[in-house]
Amino acid sequence: MKNEEHKHEFLFEKINYKILLIGIGVIALGFLLMSGGGSDDPNVFNDAVFDFRRIRLAPTTVLIGFGITIYAILKNPKK
């Protein structure tokens, strides 16, 4: 038997990993946009919870990030 070297291949190409990291960054940005706005006193209600940033912008950013990561997984760089 010949002693063959096994070449370890990655599952994706370099461009797929770059797009995947961008998608993960966008998801993290969306979760950062959702954070904050709480009140120090639990007996006092803060209206900042219903801000545009937390209700519309942050969830949309997270969904866009998930779309980017799905695209990175499905992208075939050999075409």
Secondary structure, DSSP 8 states (H G I E B T S, - for coil): ----------SS-HHHHHHHHHHHHHHHHHHHHHS----SSTTS--GGGG-HIIIIIHHHHHHHHHHHHHHHHH--TT-
